[in-house]
């Protein structure tokens, strides 16, 4: 089979590998579609702070079970599945309270830019037999959005999401599903804001036209936003989010920062602003994402804007870098020939 390997920053290799053998607790999945995440681009360009080379990538999985180990329960050959691409130790305190996503010994399983993969069945999520594979590939990023809104007091809140890419869009849609009173989304790329409006987000603000603090007042009034969720993860937006926050509000950090931020701690302390970290998802978030996508609760028509075959990942990566205004979600078609 073919796999994608990154031997060093900005280097991509297509290697031949044996189809994996499975243990009693594993299944062999035949990959169909895998989304390309913004984190994959960070890894490729050597900007991800927690990844060392050589490495493999790919974690937005849509696949079919090809073989099943003797101890596997609840899954069979032919099932459509996606993969929760993290594995906790099961022993540390976060794991014992169900927060496997922040396990103290967390292992990230990002090796799905390949034609086949062996996966512990406990990392799988079953999808309906008639669920389109393109929707299955969106489960993982939607689970991030679901997890983000669950980290704050979302019900009845005025919510501002900064960043309208894949994750920001799914955060905004999830906020509406989980009971936010009003949702605003902000970005500098009009094409992404236009798509957000198609998704039912009424308040779409281009930050090239108005600074975020002014936009929040203009959209929500003097009471401003109860919750601001950062899906952009850069210094300019971080500073503007702090400036836009009001006393007794919540800031959720979902975006993956490349560098450390310096900020005025007294602004947080004296205004009783709650700054909340958020990382990935727990199993229930995946389950919610499957239900939401299958049931049509979130809008995903033409969400996938471009697709490439496995051995053209280098072209896909270059296209994403050079055309940020044209890209919403790019996927690799991986099904073995």
N, C-alpha and C positions, 0 to 999 in steps of 0.2 A: 504494500500500500504506500501511498504518498503522504508525507507529513511536512509541515512548515517548521523550520528551526531558525532561531535567531542566534547565531554564534557570537555576535557582538553588536553594539549599537549601529543602526543603519545598515545592517547586513541581513539578507534573507537568503536562506537555502531551502531547496526542495529536495528532501531525502527519501530514499526508499527504505522501508522498514517492514518487518514481519507483522502480519495481523496479530494482535495481542492474544495470548492465551489467558483464559479467565480462571480465577479461583472459585471455590464453592460459594463465596459471598458476592461474586461479581456477575455482571452481564456484559456481553459484547454488544455494543451499539454500532449500527451502521449510520454514519453521519449523512444528513440530507442538506441542512442549511446551518450556517453559523454566522451570527452578526459580528461586525467589527466594532469594537467598543472604543471610546475615546481613550480609555486606559491602555488598550493595545497600541495606540499611536504613541503614548508616552513611553511605553516599554521599548518599542522599535527605535525611538530616537534617543534612548538612554536617559530619559527624564524622570522615570519612575524611581522613587526613592527607596523602594523595598524589593526591587528585582535585580538579581545578578545574572550575568551572562556566563555560559550559553543558557538559553531558555526557550520555552515554547509558549504559545499564546492561543487564545480562543476560548470563550466560555459562554457565549449566547447560543445555546444548543437546541437544535431540533433534529431528532434522530428516531430510528426504529430499532427495536431489540432484535438482534440476530441470533444470540445464544444466551442461555440462562444457566447459572451455576446451580449445583444440587441443593444449596441452602437458601436460595432466593425465594422470597415469599411476596405474593401480590403482583407479580409481573410475569409475562409470558412472551414467547417469540411473536413478533408482529406488532406489539404494543408501540404506540407513539409516545415518546417521552422527551422531557427536557431534564437538565442536570443542575442541581444546586452545587455550584463549583467551589465549595469550601468544606473542610472537614475538621471538626473540633476533636479535642482529645477525649471529651466526655468526663474528665476528672476534675478540672479546675472549677473555681467558683462560677464564672460566667456559664460554663457548660452545664453545671448542675442546676442552674435556674433557667435553662433553655435559651441562653444567649450565645449560641455556638458561633455566631458571627464575630464575636469579640473574644473568642477563646484565647487563652494565654499562650497556647501552642498551635495556633491556627495554621492549617495547611491549605494553600490555594491550589486548586486543580485546574490549571489553565493550559490544556494541551489538546484542544479540540479542533484546531486547524489540521485536520487529518481525515482520512477516509473511514477509519474505524477507531474505536477506543474501548478499553476495558474499564468499567465503572462499578464501584461498590453500590449495590442496589439501594442502600439506604440514602444515597445521594440523588436518587431519581424522583421525578414527579410524573405521574401518569397523566396523559392528556387524552381527551375523547378521540375515538377512532376517526371521526370526520372533521377534526380540527385541522385547518390548513397548516402546513409546515412553516410557512412564513409567519403566521401568528404565534406558533410555538416558539420560534426564534426570538420573539419579542417578550416572552414571559420573564426572562432574567432581568432585562432593563426595567420592565414595569414593576417587578418585585422590588427593585431599588426605590422607585417612586412611592410604592405602597409603604415600604419601611420608613421612608423619610417622613411622610405625613403622620405616621403613627408615633413618631418621637415627640410630637408636640401636642398642644391642646387644639386640635383641628376643628372640632365641632362648633359651629357658630362663629368661627373666626374669620376676620378679614386677612387674607393670605396674599403675600407678594412673593413670587418666585423669580429669582434672578438667574437668567440663562434659559434659553428656549430651544436648546438642542434636544436630543432624545430623552435624557434624564429629566431635564427641566420640564419638558412637555408632559412627560408621564407623571411628574410630581404635581403639576397643575391639574391634570385630569383626575388624579387620585384624590387631591384635596377636595375637588367638587364631589366626587363619589362618596367620600367619607364625611361629608357634612359641613364643609366650609360655607360660611354665609356669602362670601364674595372672594373672587380670585383674580389677581392681576399677574401678568407675566411680562418680564422686561428683557430686552436683548438689544444688540446693535445690528443684527442682521434682519432686515425686513422680511426676507423670504421665510424665515423661521417663525416670525410673528404672524405672517399671513396664514401659515399652516396652523398655528395655535388657534387663530380665530375660526378656522374651519373645524377645529376640534371642539368648539363651543366655549372657548375662553373669550369673554367679552372685552376684558380690559387688557389690551396688548399695547405695550409702550416701547417705542424705539428710543434708546438712551442716547442716540446721536442728536435727538431733538430736545431732550429735557433731562436734567440731572435726576438721579433716582430720588433724592429727598423731596424735590419739588413734585415729581411724578406721583409719589405715594400720597402726598397731601391732595394733589389734584384729583386723584382717583378715589380716595377714601375719605377725604375731608380732614379736619384738624385732628381727629382721633387716630388717624393714620392706620398702619397695619398692626394687627395683633401678632402676626407671625411673618418673619421674612426667612425664606429658605434659599440658601446659596448653592446653586448648581453650576456656577461659573468658575469659581476657584481661581481667581487672580487678584492681585493687589488692588487694582483700581476698583473692582466690584466690592472687595472686602471693605475698603475704606468707605465706599458709598453706602454700603449696607449699615455700617455702624452709624454713619451720619443720618441715615433715614430712620433708624430705630427710635422708638419712643420709650419713655419709662414704662416698666412693667410689660415689656414685650418679649417675644422669644425669637432667637436667631438659631436656625438649624443649619449646620455645616454638612452638606452632602457631597459637594464637589471635592475632587482629589487634588490637593494643593501640591505644587512642585517645590515650593520654597517656604520658609518660615515667614510669618507675618508679625510685624510690630504694631501694637495698638495701645491706646490709652485704657488701662485697666480701670481707672476711676470712673470712666464713662459707664462701664458695666456695673461697677459696684454701687455708685451713687444713684443710678437710675433703676436698680434692681432688674436689669436685663438678664434674661436666662440665655446663655450661649450653650447650645446642645450639639454634641457630636453625633454623627450618624454614619454607620458603615454597613453597606450592603443590605442584608435581609436575614430573617429567620424563616423557618419552614412555612409558617402560617402566611407569610407575605407571598411566597411562591404559590401557595394554594389559592390565595385571593387573586393573584395575577392570572392564573389559569382560568378561574371562573369569570373574571372581568373580560378577558379577551374572548373567551368562547361565547359568552353571553352578549357581547357587543356593548358592554358598559362603557368602554373607552373607544375612541375613534382612531382607526388605524388605516383607513383607505389611503393608499399611495404613501404610507409611512416609509416603506422601503423604496428608496429612490434609485438605487443602482445595485447591480449585482455583477460578480466576477467569478470565474472558476478558481478552484484551489490554487492551481499553478500560475495564476495571474495576481496573486496577492500583492506583489510588488507594484503592479499597475494600480490596484485598488488603493494602496497606501498613498501612492503619489497623487492620485485623483482626489482623495480626501484632503491632503495637505494643500493642494492647489485650488480647490473649489469649495471652500467652507460654506459659501452662500448657496450652493446647489445641492448640498448633501443633507439629508435628514438621517437615514440609516442605510448603510451599505452592508451587503451580506456576501458571503462566499457560498457558492453552490458546491457541495462536497460529495455528493453521492457517487460511490465507486461505479465505474463503468464495467 
